[in-house]
Amino acid sequence: MNKQPHSKEFDFRNIKCVVFDFGFTLSSDLYFNISPPGYPQWQEIIQQRIFSRGDLVNEWMKGGVAVADIAKILSAEIDLSVSEITKCLRMGCENLRFNEAVLEFALTVKERGIRTAIVTVNMDVFTEVVVPSHNLDTKFDVIVNSYDYQELDKEILWPKAFEKLGNGIEYGNSLLLDDKHHYVVKFRDRGGYAYEYQNDEAFIDWLDGVDIE
């Protein structure tokens, strides 16, 4: 059995909240998965022009630029208007696939009275397109996105989620699911439990040994 969350003795009966990362935890699908007509290499263009620039991506996730600004950058590469590119970028976030074991777990624990939150370092399209398109605001109690708070540090964003949840929820009675090792370590260092997500198969194996009743 995978015992990752055991930074101290782990008993799911003590868990009042599960905090989920989004990218590569709840969903491993890539954004912007609809290509404009005539541009089958769309993902390659986006990777080269946008995601190869860490400073730009961080600025986007911190609220300094928006999807329309990204479309303006891309318009130098392709023969489409900024508004057409913006529309395409947004449409490419409407039909993401989810890691089914993680999503099912989220829905199950919420049904059993455990609060759920998404805390993500993400862009405006997450709040404006991903959340409503996939009904995440009805599936999770609280959603905290870095873009909306102009803050990239999850050690600041996690407490914002706790504050919105209320009812005495804090690190000591919360479980984090995140694919990033450094976030798992930080959450545990603050007294929480954390599981480092790798894939659904390993997660299901861990769940087989956990009593969430």
N, C-alpha and C positions, 0 to 999 in steps of 0.2 A: 504493500500500500504506500502511496506517495504521502509523505508526512510534511510537505512543505510548510503549511501554515503554523507548525508547532514552534513558533518563537518562544512560547510558553505552553503549558498544557492546554490543548485545544479541545473544547467541548462546544459543539454547535448550539447547544441550548443557551449558551452565553451570548450568542450573536444576535444583535438587534438590527444590524444593517449590513448589506453587502454593497460594496462600491465597485463599479465596473469601469475599466478603461474601455474605450471604443475601438480605435484602430488596432487591428491584429489581435484583439481579444474578443469583443462582441462580433466584429466583422473583420475579415482579412481581405475583403474585396477592395480593389482600387477604385477611387473616385474617377469621374470624368470618362466613363466607359462607353460613351456614345461619340462616335467620330463625325465631324462635319462631312458632307458629301465631297468626295474627291480627295479625302485625307485619311487613308487607311492607317497611316503612320502617326496618328494623332497622339497616342500615348508616348511615343518616342519624342515627339515635338515638345509635349508638356514636360517630360522628364528633363530634356536638354535645356529648355528655355526657362523653366520655373523651378523644378525640384532639385536641380543641380546647384541652385543658389540658396544655400542655407540661410543667409541673412534675409533674403526676400521671403522665404517660407516662414521664418520666425516672425517677421513683421506682419505677415498675413495672419498668422495664428494669434498675434497679440493685438489685432484690430487696427494696425497702422495702414493697411491697404485692404481693399475689398475685391470681390470677384471681378468687378468691372475694370479695376486697375490691372488685374492679371490678364483679362481679355485684351486690354490695350497693348500690353507687352506682346501677346501672341499675335496680334493683328499685323505686326511687322513680318511675320512668317507666312501668313496665309491670306488669301484674297477674300476675306469676309469682313463685314463691319464689326465694330466692337459690340454692338447690341446682339448681333447674330452669334458671335463667339460666346458672349455671356450666357445667352439662352442655351447654347449647346453644353457649356460647362455645367450649368444648373441641371439640365436634363440628365446629364451623366452621373448624377448623384441620387436619382429617384428610384433606382431598382437594384440596390445593393444586396448581395447575398450575406447571410449571417452564419456564424459558427453555431450550428443548431444546438449543440450540447450546452453552450454557454447561455444562449437565449432561453432555452427551455428551463435551465436552472434558475435564471432570473425570474421567469414567470412563476415557477413553482414556489420559490421562497417568498415572493410577494403574496401569493395566494395564502400562504401560511402565516401571514402577519409580520414578516420581516421586511423592514423598509429597504428600498433599493435606490441607488443613485448611479448616474453616469458622471464621471469626472474625466474630461478629455482636453487635451491640448489640440485644438482644431481651428478650422476656419469659419468664416461667415456662412458658407454653404452647409455646414453641419447644422447650425441653428435654423437657417432659413429653408433648407431643402430636405436634408436627411431626416431630421426629427419629424416634421409633419408628414413626409412621404411614407415613413415607416411606422407612424403612430407611436414613436418612442415616448412622447409626453403622456400617453395613457398607459404604457407598459412599465414606466419607471416613475418613482415618486418625485425625484429631483434630478435635474440635468444642469451641470455646471460646465460651461465651455470657455476655454481661455479667451477666445475672441470677444466674448461678451463682458469679460472682466478685465480685459487688457493686462493679463497676467499669465505668464508661462509656467510659473513655479507651482507644481502640484502640492507642495507643502503649504502653500497659501490657499490653493483651490479646495483641497480636501476639507479644511475647517469651514469653508463657506458652504459646502454641501451639508456638513454636520449642523451648522447653524440653521439652514433652511429646513432640515428634517426635524430638529428640536427633540423633545422627549428624552433628553439625556444621552443622545447618541454621540459617541466620540470614538477615538482610536481603540480604546480598550474593549469595546463591545462591537467592533466592526471587522469585517473581512474584506480585503481588497483582492480583486482579480485583475492582473495586469501582466502584459507580456514583457515589460521592461524590467530587467533585474534591479536596476538602481532604484526604481520606484518601490519595488517589493521590499528592498532593504530599508529604505527610508520609512516606509509605513510601519515595518516591524520595529525599527529603532524608536518610533514614537509610541510604542506600546500596542500596536494593532496586530492583527493576523493578516497574512498575505499569501496568496497562491500565485506562482509564476506560470502563466499560461503559455503553453507551447503548441498544443493542438488538441482537437476534441478527443482523440483516442486516449491520450494521457489524462485529460481532465475527467473523462468517464471512469477511468481506472481509479483515480483518486476518489471520485464520488461514491464508488462502490463500497469504500471503506468508511464513509461518513454518514452518520445518522442525522438527517435533517428534519426528522419528525418533531 
